[in-house]
């Protein structure tokens, strides 16, 4: 059996092949994040017919997901630039930002 061929097609003719591949790669991480939020944080279970409560719930789920990811990175053995940036976030600063976000 030969190699598997994958074709990526874009309607934006100004993109280079490298840019198309980069955008496609970012899509996978977004889909993974949405799947995780649906499975573990109830994103797919929320039901409301008004836009404002739905947006509030969506924001809270995204914040909870982000806190979980930051916590995992902060206390894991990961290395690299992202881990270095995460390690520099003081816990007190994160708490302040969350309080401001939730109570505004």
Secondary structure, DSSP 8 states (H G I E B T S, - for coil): ----------S-TTS-HHHHHHHHHHHHHHHHHHHHHHHHH-GGG---SSHHHHHHHHHHHHHHHHHHHHHHHHTS---SHHHHHHHTS-HHHHHHHHHHHHH-
